[in-house]
Amino acid sequence: MGLPRSSWYYKPQEVASDDLELMRRIDEQYTLTPFYGIRRMTVSLHQQGHRVNHKRVQRLMRLMGIEAIYPKPRLSRRDEQHKVFPYLLRDLKIERPNQVWASDITYIRLRRGFVYLVAIMDWFSRYVLSWEVSITLDVSFCLAALEWALRTATPDIFNTDQGSQFTSESFTQMLLAHDIEISMDGRGRALDNIFVERLWRTVKYEEVYLKDYDDLSDAIESLRSFFLFYNRERIHQSLGYRTPEAVYFEKRNRSQTFTKTAMVMIGSS
């Protein structure tokens, strides 16, 4: 089915109701102002009428897997034993689909708990090639998303942050086995994976915050419908008011046609 094992054995997170309410407020504020650290987040909660100290806010933000890093959210810490690859996208002109893919993880709230969402996006077209949901930050759901994406095509470069899922040997080896160059964001750099960050804001404001998912299966079904809408129907001003799917497959098909024509000409000569 393409779902990680943990999803099939899902049980609601045992989190107190008042903590869940605070986490909802933190999630909304963080999406709006991802540069807020623990103390500014605490002040913001006070202004919203919540009596909470910074130690509790710190604990909940850690549980959610977020922290302010200029303003890049990090859902997982780097494993110091894992190899980190250099950032390859600086000053690189993105001209076609499958030149660069990017991936990241975000927190998704449920009515009585929360899960994590990973997505893989083509930078040129903003097309979401695959996504997966999991109750844990284990690397397995990231691998599942990568396997699904690679059924569509193979990128030249794959960019992520330095989270332990993406620096793990199992993840990097799958990329290297397909001759994909690996690029990783610099620490504390907010704009290295900017298109995925914009995707998360879109997912939160246009989907998650408009609904209240009952459970994991409800979240999966709703997100499936949203990503179909996002790829096939949601127009982007930056794409000339076209959809990600139209741009991805139009440019990709043109590139493939050019390559085949060039091969015929070389063969004829």
Residue pairs with C-beta under 8 A, 6 or more apart in sequence:
2 132
2 144
2 147
2 148
3 132
3 133
3 144
3 220
4 132
4 134
4 138
4 140
4 141
4 144
5 140
6 134
6 135
6 136
6 138
6 140
6 141
7 133
7 134
7 135
7 141
7 216
7 220
10 115
10 135
10 215
10 216
11 135
12 110
12 112
12 113
12 215
13 112
13 113
13 114
13 135
15 23
15 63
15 113
15 114
19 60
20 109
20 112
20 113
20 114
22 45
22 50
22 52
22 56
22 57
22 60
23 60
23 63
23 64
23 109
23 114
24 109
25 45
25 48
25 50
26 41
26 45
26 57
26 60
26 61
26 64
26 66
27 64
27 107
27 109
27 204
28 209
29 36
29 41
29 44
29 45
30 36
30 41
30 61
30 66
30 73
31 200
31 201
31 204
31 205
33 40
33 44
33 71
34 68
34 71
34 72
34 73
34 190
34 197
35 68
35 70
35 71
35 190
36 44
36 68
37 67
37 68
38 54
38 57
38 58
38 61
38 68
39 54
40 68
41 57
41 61
42 52
42 53
42 54
42 57
45 52
45 57
46 52
61 67
64 107
64 114
65 74
65 75
65 76
65 105
65 107
65 116
65 137
66 73
66 74
66 75
66 107
67 73
67 74
69 187
69 188
69 190
70 188
70 189
70 190
71 190
72 161
72 185
72 188
72 189
72 190
72 192
72 193
72 197
73 106
74 161
74 163
75 104
75 105
75 106
75 107
75 116
75 137
75 163
76 105
76 137
76 163
76 164
76 165
77 163
77 164
78 84
78 162
78 163
78 164
78 167
79 164
79 167
79 168
82 164
82 167
82 168
82 169
82 172
83 167
83 172
84 162
84 167
84 184
85 172
85 182
85 183
85 184
86 183
86 184
87 159
87 183
87 184
87 185
87 186
87 189
87 192
88 157
88 159
88 181
88 183
89 100
89 157
89 159
89 183
89 192
92 100
94 100
94 123
94 124
95 124
96 124
96 251
96 252
96 255
97 122
97 124
97 125
97 127
97 153
97 247
97 248
97 249
97 251
97 252
97 255
98 122
98 124
98 153
98 154
98 155
98 156
98 252
99 123
99 124
99 155
99 156
99 157
100 122
100 123
100 124
100 155
100 156
100 157
100 158
100 159
100 183
101 120
101 121
101 122
101 123
101 129
101 149
101 155
101 157
101 158
101 159
102 120
102 121
102 123
102 158
102 159
102 160
102 193
102 195
102 196
103 118
103 119
103 120
103 121
103 142
103 145
103 146
103 158
103 159
103 160
103 166
103 196
104 118
104 119
104 160
104 161
104 193
104 196
104 197
104 200
105 116
105 117
105 118
105 137
105 142
105 163
105 165
106 116
106 117
106 200
106 203
106 204
107 114
107 116
107 117
108 114
108 115
108 116
108 117
108 133
108 208
108 213
108 219
108 223
109 208
109 213
110 213
110 214
110 215
110 216
110 218
110 219
111 212
111 213
111 214
111 215
112 215
113 135
115 133
115 134
115 135
115 216
115 219
116 133
116 134
116 135
116 136
116 137
116 141
117 131
117 132
117 133
117 203
117 223
118 131
118 132
118 133
118 134
118 141
118 142
118 145
118 165
119 128
119 130
119 131
119 145
119 196
119 199
119 227
120 128
120 129
120 130
120 131
120 145
120 146
120 149
121 127
121 128
121 129
121 195
121 196
121 199
122 129
122 155
122 244
122 248
123 159
123 195
124 247
124 248
124 251
125 239
125 244
125 245
125 247
125 248
125 251
126 195
126 199
126 236
126 238
126 239
126 244
126 247
127 231
127 244
127 245
127 247
127 248
128 199
128 227
128 230
128 231
128 244
129 148
129 149
129 152
129 153
130 145
130 146
130 148
130 149
130 152
131 145
131 223
131 227
132 141
132 142
132 144
132 145
132 148
133 141
133 216
133 219
133 220
133 223
134 140
134 141
135 216
137 164
137 165
138 165
139 164
139 165
139 168
139 170
139 171
142 165
142 166
142 171
143 170
143 171
143 174
146 171
146 174
146 175
147 174
150 178
153 252
154 178
154 179
154 180
155 180
156 180
156 181
157 180
157 181
157 182
157 183
158 175
158 180
158 181
158 182
158 183
159 183
159 184
159 185
159 192
159 193
160 166
160 183
160 184
160 185
160 193
161 184
161 185
161 192
161 193
162 184
162 185
162 187
165 171
166 172
166 184
167 184
172 182
175 182
176 182
185 192
185 193
186 192
190 197
202 230
203 223
203 226
203 230
206 226
207 222
207 223
207 226
211 222
213 219
213 222
230 244
231 243
231 244
231 245
232 243
232 245
233 243
234 243
234 244
235 241
235 242
235 243
236 242
236 243
236 244
239 247
